[in-house]
Protein backbone atom coordinates (compact mmCIF):
# COMPACT_ATOMS: atom_id res chain seq x y z
CA UNK A 1 0.00 0.00 0.00
CA UNK A 2 1.12 3.52 -0.81
CA UNK A 3 1.99 5.77 2.13
CA UNK A 4 -0.24 8.87 2.20
CA UNK A 5 1.16 12.27 3.01
CA UNK A 6 0.03 14.13 6.12
CA UNK A 7 -2.04 16.50 3.99
CA UNK A 8 -3.89 13.67 2.28
CA UNK A 9 -4.51 11.84 5.57
CA UNK A 10 -5.64 14.81 7.68
CA UNK A 11 -7.02 17.46 5.37
CA UNK A 12 -8.26 16.32 2.01
CA UNK A 13 -8.68 13.07 0.15
CA UNK A 14 -9.10 13.96 -3.49
CA UNK A 15 -10.72 11.96 -6.20
CA UNK A 16 -8.15 10.87 -8.80
CA UNK A 17 -10.86 10.70 -11.47
CA UNK A 18 -12.16 14.22 -10.93
CA UNK A 19 -11.87 16.32 -14.05
CA UNK A 20 -12.35 20.04 -13.61
CA UNK A 21 -15.23 21.12 -15.87
CA UNK A 22 -14.42 23.47 -18.70
CA UNK A 23 -17.69 25.35 -18.29
CA UNK A 24 -16.64 26.86 -14.96
CA UNK A 25 -13.34 28.03 -16.48
CA UNK A 26 -15.19 29.59 -19.40
CA UNK A 27 -17.68 31.20 -17.01
CA UNK A 28 -14.91 32.75 -14.92
CA UNK A 29 -13.05 34.02 -18.00
CA UNK A 30 -16.24 35.54 -19.40
CA UNK A 31 -17.03 37.08 -16.01
CA UNK A 32 -13.62 38.76 -15.83
CA UNK A 33 -13.89 39.89 -19.44
CA UNK A 34 -17.35 41.38 -18.96
CA UNK A 35 -16.24 43.06 -15.72
CA UNK A 36 -13.29 44.58 -17.57
CA UNK A 37 -15.50 45.79 -20.43
CA UNK A 38 -18.09 47.29 -18.08
CA UNK A 39 -15.45 49.08 -16.02
CA UNK A 40 -13.77 50.39 -19.17
CA UNK A 41 -17.09 51.64 -20.55
CA UNK A 42 -17.99 53.22 -17.21
CA UNK A 43 -14.63 54.97 -16.90
CA UNK A 44 -14.72 56.29 -20.47
CA UNK A 45 -18.28 57.56 -20.16
CA UNK A 46 -17.83 59.05 -16.71
CA UNK A 47 -14.60 60.84 -17.65
CA UNK A 48 -16.27 62.20 -20.81
CA UNK A 49 -19.30 63.53 -18.95
CA UNK A 50 -17.24 64.86 -16.04
CA UNK A 51 -15.07 66.76 -18.53
CA UNK A 52 -18.18 68.14 -20.25
CA UNK A 53 -19.58 69.20 -16.88
CA UNK A 54 -16.23 70.71 -15.92
CA UNK A 55 -16.13 72.75 -19.15
CA UNK A 56 -19.66 74.06 -18.59
CA UNK A 57 -18.92 74.99 -15.00
CA UNK A 58 -15.60 76.63 -15.94
CA UNK A 59 -17.33 78.78 -18.54
CA UNK A 60 -19.93 79.75 -15.98
CA UNK A 61 -17.28 80.56 -13.36
CA UNK A 62 -15.22 82.70 -15.72
CA UNK A 63 -18.31 84.63 -16.76
CA UNK A 64 -19.52 85.00 -13.18
CA UNK A 65 -18.48 87.41 -10.46
CA UNK A 66 -19.22 84.90 -7.69
CA UNK A 67 -16.48 83.13 -5.74
CA UNK A 68 -17.04 79.48 -6.60
CA UNK A 69 -13.67 78.07 -5.53
CA UNK A 70 -15.30 75.84 -2.89
CA UNK A 71 -17.64 74.44 -5.52
CA UNK A 72 -14.68 73.54 -7.76
CA UNK A 73 -12.99 71.83 -4.83
CA UNK A 74 -16.11 69.77 -4.15
CA UNK A 75 -16.39 68.85 -7.82
CA UNK A 76 -12.87 67.41 -7.64
CA UNK A 77 -13.86 65.46 -4.53
CA UNK A 78 -16.92 64.09 -6.34
CA UNK A 79 -14.81 63.03 -9.33
CA UNK A 80 -12.20 61.21 -7.25
CA UNK A 81 -14.88 59.67 -5.04
CA UNK A 82 -16.59 58.33 -8.17
CA UNK A 83 -13.33 56.79 -9.39
CA UNK A 84 -12.52 55.27 -6.01
CA UNK A 85 -16.02 53.79 -5.62
CA UNK A 86 -15.69 52.28 -9.10
CA UNK A 87 -12.33 50.78 -8.17
CA UNK A 88 -13.77 49.34 -4.94
CA UNK A 89 -16.73 47.87 -6.83
CA UNK A 90 -14.39 46.26 -9.37
CA UNK A 91 -12.22 44.84 -6.60
CA UNK A 92 -15.30 43.47 -4.85
CA UNK A 93 -16.46 41.85 -8.09
CA UNK A 94 -13.05 40.24 -8.65
CA UNK A 95 -13.13 38.85 -5.11
CA UNK A 96 -16.65 37.50 -5.66
CA UNK A 97 -15.76 35.84 -8.97
CA UNK A 98 -12.66 34.31 -7.40
CA UNK A 99 -14.69 33.12 -4.43
CA UNK A 100 -17.20 31.39 -6.71
CA UNK A 101 -14.35 29.84 -8.70
CA UNK A 102 -12.57 28.52 -5.61
CA UNK A 103 -15.67 27.07 -3.98
CA UNK A 104 -16.97 25.38 -7.11
N, C-alpha and C positions, 0 to 999 in steps of 0.2 A: 504494500500500500504506500501511496505517495504521502510524504509528510507535508501537512498544511502549514502555511505561515501563520504567525500570530494574528495578522489582519484578517485572514480568511476564516480562522477559527472563532475569533471574538466579535468581529464587526460585521462582516458581510460575506455571504456565500453566493457567488454569482452563478448564473446559469451559463454554461459554455455554449449553448445553442441560441442564446439571445442575439438577435440581429437588430441593430438600431434602425428604426423605420426612417425611410427617406422623406416621408411626408412631414415629419416634425422638423427636419433640417430645412426643407424647402419653406415651411411656414415661418421659421425663425428668420431665414434670410429675407423673405418677403416682408416680414414685419420690420426688420431693420431698414430695408430699402424704402418702404413706405414712410417710416418715421423720418428718415433722412430727407425724402422728397417733401414731406409736409413741413418740416422745419425750414428747409431751404425756401420754399414758397412763402412761408410766413415771414421769414426774415427779409426777403426781397420786397414783399408787399408792404410790410410795416416800415421798412426804411424809406421806401418810395413815398408813402403817405406822410410819414413824419417829416421828410424833407419838404414836401409840398406845404404842409402845415407851417413849418418853420419859415418858409419863404413868405407865406401870407402874413404871418405874425411880424416878421421883420419889416415888411413893407408898411404895415400898420404902425409899428413902433417908430420907424423913421419919419413917417408923416404925422405923428402925434406929438403933442407937447407933454404928455403924461410920462411919469417915471415908471417904467414897466420892467425894471431890472429884476425884481423879485419874481415876476411872472416868467421871465426867461430862465431864471435859475430853477424854478419848479418844472418847467418844460423839460429841461435837461434831466432832472430827477425822474420824471415820468418816462422818458425815453430809456434811460439806463435800467429803471425798474422793469420795464417791459422786456428788455433783453435778458435781464437776469431771471425773470419768471419763466421766460421761454427756455432758457438753459436748464433751469431746475425741472421743468416739465419734461424736457428731453431726457435728462438724467434719470428721472423717475420712470419714464417709459423703458429706457434701456435696462434698468434694474428689474422691472416687471417682466420684460421679455426673457431676460436671462433666468429669472426665477422660474418661469414656466418651463423653459428649456431644461433646467437642471432637475426639476421635480417631475418631468415626464417619465 
